[in-house]
Amino acid sequence: TRVGILISGSGSNMEALVDSMTGDHPARACVVLSNVPGAGGLARAAARGVAIETVDHRAFGRDRAAFETALDAALAPHAPDILCLAGFMRVLTADFVSRWAGRMLNIHPSLLPKYRGLDTHARALAAGEAEHGCTVHAVTPALDDGPILGQARLRIAPDDTPATLAARVQLLEHRLYPLVLRRFAEGETDPVMLD
Ligand SMILES: N[C@@H]1O[C@H](COP(=O)(O)O)[C@@H](O)[C@H]1O
């Protein structure tokens, strides 16, 4: 199974995914694509011998369809079977998502359905939540809304800040996403919970 990974930033989740796909793992990373030229994750992917692509969304202004046509063209030579969104910060259209229905995963830094969207750590702290965490879900046209494939949770500490919480949640992300991807590549879609 060939896995394409879409990133926009440092790529720590991408790295965890790529490093997990070894030995008897049924999948391998075939491409890492960024919408941000020079994103830190591209160099990390190249250092691991994975092909890299860049499709700069700014070149397409508000024309999402044109951006996605360019995405398709960049991905096609690598023929991914599954797409993993890993800190990919562009909202994809329903048309693109439906073309990858059942074959695209995303990691989100909250315990969905709570805190869809941005600034999840600050919002969880502001709401006085006792628990927080991250979610891997199948991507559907509604933002951060698809079927949950896995969650990992932690207890919020009294002295947590958005930054410390983000760092603690990212450690969970790096365990959860590879676990869910492996299960998904093996055809297992029952949700898995990490505590
Ligand atoms: N959507 C969020 O964006 C962050 C990306 O980090 P990285 O994987 O690029 O390091 C992750 O924390 C993810 O939950």
The ligand as an ORCA input file, in Angstrom:
! r2SCAN-3c Opt
* xyz 0 1
  N      -2.966     19.811     12.804
  C      -1.902     19.902     13.776
  O      -0.780     20.563     13.237
  C       0.388     20.104     13.918
  C       1.423     19.815     12.866
  O       2.646     19.490     13.408
  P       3.765     18.752     12.535
  O       3.286     17.356     12.268
  O       3.938     19.537     11.257
  O       4.967     18.788     13.398
  C      -0.018     18.879     14.697
  O       0.012     19.101     16.049
  C      -1.408     18.573     14.236
  O      -2.266     18.093     15.234
*
